[in-house]
């Protein structure tokens, strides 16, 4: 159901190159149509009985085996439309074949069978990307992988999906773009969202960095950062209360202890059903490369 697997930052193209089904920029695209997409963020529930994986200093890492993922708390499906974030009425997340199988955003339709009984049918919309994001505590970076880790054994995936990648930032003047192949610090100074969204540990301490112009980049880890800035079981607040109009008004809640376990979310982004699929996919890709999700 995925429409796109695209760039991961210029410094990591050789490591994480992937075939993209997003048409080339030479296609006839009306960028004035704006950016629209659906998305959902589900909180991951790990199996406490599954053996923990820690680094040599005892910091617990996100599991790379799907058997460690016990369940999920489904989030609300939201719609992003040109900076405005609102619940997408009628749409929800479902795994039609049960836990441990692929899921999708979709809607239900009703029809009558030959006996006159009502039949509910789930209609999935075209997916754009799925991403698993973890806050592993104060001593490890935020990490992500571009798959649903509850349905894939990450350690056995083909590259570049065989490991979690640290959240880094590509620098576009004063714009910080979330990616895997950038730098371990944000692009500018006086970021309105540093500390309240992105942890202070990513602060730019270089001499005379430019003024921050905003935060953008890959939607999967970016939406995951927003959700994980909220308290446990309150991830929907990020999108119902704290992110809209390219502004972030939330306050980061530190919720992962030094002893773990890591806290994770599944992020799924889907194409806007009212748009032409090609137009929608190119628009999202353009937004990730050039747009700003949070100003300041």
N, C-alpha and C positions, 0 to 999 in steps of 0.2 A: 504493500500500500504506500510505500515511500516514493515521493516524487523527486527527491534530491539528496545526494551526498556530495558536498562540495568542499571548497578550499578550507584549510585549517591555519591559514597564516603563511606568509611568504617564506618564513624561515623553516617551515616544516613540510613543505610541499613534497619533497622527496620521500619523507617518512610516511606521510599520511595521505598520499594521493589516492583518490577514489574516482571511479567512473561516475559522471554526473549525467542525469537525464534532464537537467535544466537546459533549455535551448540556449544557444549562444546569444551574446549581446547584440548580434547583428539582426536578430529577429525583430519584426515590427511590433514594438511594445509601447503602449501609452503609459508612461510613468506618471502622468498627471492623474491617472485613475486612482492613485493612492495605494497604501499598503493595508491589506486586510488578511487576517488569518484567524483560525480557531486554535485554541490550545487548552490543555488540561495538565494539572500537576497532581500526582498521586503520592501520598506518603508511603514509604516502603516499611514493611514490618519484617525484620530479620528473625530467623529461628534462633532463639537463645541457646538451644542445644547443639547447634552446628559448631564444629571446631573453629576457634577464632584464628585469624591470620594476623600476625604482628611483625613489624620490622625488627631489626636487631636491637633497637632501644626500647622495645616493648610497646610501641605505638600501634594500636589496632588499625588495620587497613580494611577497606571495603572488600567484601568477599567476591571472588571471581567465579564461584560455582553457583549455578542457579538453584541448587538444592538448599542454599542458605537463605533464600528469599521465600518467606512463609506466606505472606499476604500483602495487601495494599489497602490503604484507605482512599477511596475514590474522591477526587476533587471535583469542583464545579467546572464545567466547560465555559470558557470565556471567549469573547470575540475582541480582537484588536482591530480598530478601524481608524486609521489616520490619527493615532495618538489617543483615541478614546477607548477605554477598556470597560467592558460590560458583560454580564452573564449572557450566554448564547442560549436563549429560550428554546426548548425543544430538543437540544442536543445533549448527549451524555456519553460517557466512556463505558465500553463493554468489551469483555473478552468472550466472544460467542462460543468458544470451545472450552471455556473454563480456565481456572487458575493454571499458570505455567504455559499458556499459549498466547499467541499474538493478540493484541487488542487494537481498538480503533475508536475514534470519535464518530458518532452517527446519530441517527434519529429512528424512531419507530413509526411504522405504518400499519394500518389495519385493513384486513380484507376478509371476505367470507369464503369458506371452503365449500365443497360440494354439498355438505350437510347443513349449511347455513350457520356454522360455528365461526366465531370471530378468531382470526389468526393474526398474531402480532409478528411483524417481520422487522428485523434490525437492518437498517440501510447505512453502511459505513460510508464516510466521505473520504476523499483521497488524502492520504497522509503525506506530510512533507519531511519530517524527521522525528526520530525518537531518541531520547538521551537519558542516561542515568547519572545523577549528580549526587555527590556525597560531601558533607562536612565531617571530616574525620577528627576534629578536635583542634586544640590550639597549637599542636606541635607538627602537624602535617598540613600540606596545602589542600585547598578545595580541589576535588578531582572529578572527572567525568569520563564517560565512554559513550560513543554514538550508537548504542544499541540498548534494548531492554534487557538489563542484566538478569531479570527474573525468568527470561525465556531462552537465554543463551549462556553457555559456559564460556565466559569471557576469555579464560586462559587458553581455550582451544580454537578461538576465532582466527580467521585470517587477518593479517595486518591491514589497516591500522586499528582493528577492533579487538585486539588481543590483550589489551591492558587499559588501565585508567590513566588519563592524562591530567597533569596539573593545569589548573586554570591560570592562564597568563594573559597578558594584554599587549596587543599590537598597537603601536603609536601612530596616529594620523594627526600630526600637529598636536593640538590639545585634546583630541578625542581618544579615549581608551576603548579599544575593541577587544571584547572577550574572545579568546582563542586558545589554542594549545601551544602555538609556536612563537609566542611573543616574548615579552619580558616579565619579570616577577615584580613589577611595579607599575602603577598607573602612569598615564602620559603626562598629566599636568599637575598643577598645584591649585589649592583652594577648591577642591572638588566638593560639590554640595552633597554628594552621596557617599563620601568616604567616611567610614565609621558607622553610618546608619544603614548602609547596604553592603558595600565592600569592606572587609576588615581593614583596620588601621595598618596592619602589617604590610599592606601593598602600597603604602604612601611613597611618593617620589621624593627622595631626599637629595637628589642631585642639585648642583648649583644652578639657580635660575631656570627651572623648568618653565614651560609656557603655562599660561592660565588654562585651567581645564575648560573644555568646551562641551564635554558630555561623555556619556557611556553608551556603547553600542556593541555590535559584534554578533557572534553566534547565538541564536535564540535559545537553543537547548540549555546550555550552561547558564546563560543570562537569566532566563526565567527560573532556573533552579536556584540561583543565588538569591533571587527575590523571595522565593517560597521559603528557603531555609533561613532567611532573616527573621521569619516569624516564629512564634512559639509552636511547640508540638501540638498538632491537631488544629492549628489556626493558619495553615498555609494559604487558604483562600483569601485571608485578609490582605495579603500582598496585592491582590488584583481587584478586590472589591472595595478596598479602602485606601491603599497606599501608592498605587501606580496609575497615573492617568495624566493626560495632557503633557506628556514627556517630563513629568515631575515625580520625584519619590519623596513621600512624606512619612515613611515608616521609620522605625527605630529598631536596629538590629538587636535580636534577643540571643544571648549566648546560651546555647542549650546542650552542647556536647561537652561532657566532662573529660578530664585528662585520662580517665580510665575507660572511656568508650561506653557502649559500642558506637561506631560512626552512625550519623543520621543521614538518610538518603531520601531522594525523591525521583520519581519517574516523570519525565516531561515529554509530552507528545504534542507536536504542532501539525495542524492539518490545513489544507487549502480552503479558502473561503468558497463555499458551495455556490454562491451567486455569481462568482467570477468565472471567466474562461480558465480552465486549468493551467494552460501554458502561461497566460497572463499572470495568474496568481502566483505560480512558482517563481517566475522571473522577478516579480515584484518583491517577494520575500527575500530572494537572494540579493537583490539590489539593496534592500533595506539593511540586511546584515552587513554588507560591504560598505555602505555609504551613509546609512541613516543614523539617527540618534534616538535611543530609547529613553534616556534620562538626560536632561540638559543640566549644565552647570559643572 
